[in-house]
Amino acid sequence: MTIGEKIKNLRESKGYTLEELGEKIGVGKSTVRKWENGLIKNMRRDKIAKLAEVLGCSPLYLLGYEEEEISVKELPTNDDVELLKRMNRFVELYSQLNEDDQNLIDGMLKSLASKK
């Protein structure tokens, strides 16, 4: 599932129109439509973080690094704040890397996760 499909599915499950979601994020409905249709490839970090917050999922889910949507409401409150800060920092740093370095990080994360 693409990031656009995820945004659309989550938006519709929350009952938001394009315009309502755009207002919550601070963009116009045409921008939300472009995200959903894959016409904007490089979304800004702050918009990804805000989308995740409004849609009740993690930024990593939107970016395709988590298989399942994780609702912020399901996480313990104290841990939630720290986890979101760490995930947002990860997304910020990760988005600054070139594709080869992103692939390297992907491999490292998969390797570390498989050790558990």
C-alpha positions, -999 to +999 in steps of 0.1 A: +000+000+000+014+034-010+016+064+014-012+080-006-034+050-002-027+049+035-035+086+039-068+082+020-078+050+039-071+067+073-087+099+062-119+081+052-119+059+083-118+091+104-146+106+083-126+136+072-131+153+039-100+164+019-107+199+031-110+189+068-078+170+068-060+198+050-072+223+076-059+201+104-025+197+087-023+233+075-025+227+038-052+230+011-074+202+000-056+201-034-024+192-015-041+164+003-055+151-030-020+152-046-006+133-016-033+106-020-028+104-057+010+102-055+016+134-073+038+148-045+067+124-040+087+142-013+065+152+016+080+175+042+089+159+075+067+182+095+037+174+073+043+136+077+046+140+115+014+162+116-005+137+093+005+108+116-007+127+147-040+137+131-047+103+116-037+084+148-008+064+134+030+065+135+051+083+109+068+050+102+036+034+093+029+061+067+064+058+053+060+020+050+084+009+077+057-007+099+033-033+086+004-023+107-011+009+117-002+017+154-027+039+170-011+065+193-041+059+216-030+023+221+003+032+236+009+042+272+008+080+276+043+085+291+059+061+266+039+075+238+055+110+240+090+097+241+084+072+213+068+098+190+098+121+196+122+094+187+102+083+157+100+119+144+137+124+149+144+092+130+121+103+102+138+137+101+173+122+099+163+093+076+148+117+051+181+136+048+199+105+036+204+095+000+188+063-013+219+041-008+222+052+028+185+047+034+189+011+021+218+006+044+197+017+074+168-005+062+192-035+062+206-027+096+172-023+112+160-056+097+191-073+109+187-059+144+150-068+146+157-104+135+180-109+165+151-106+189 
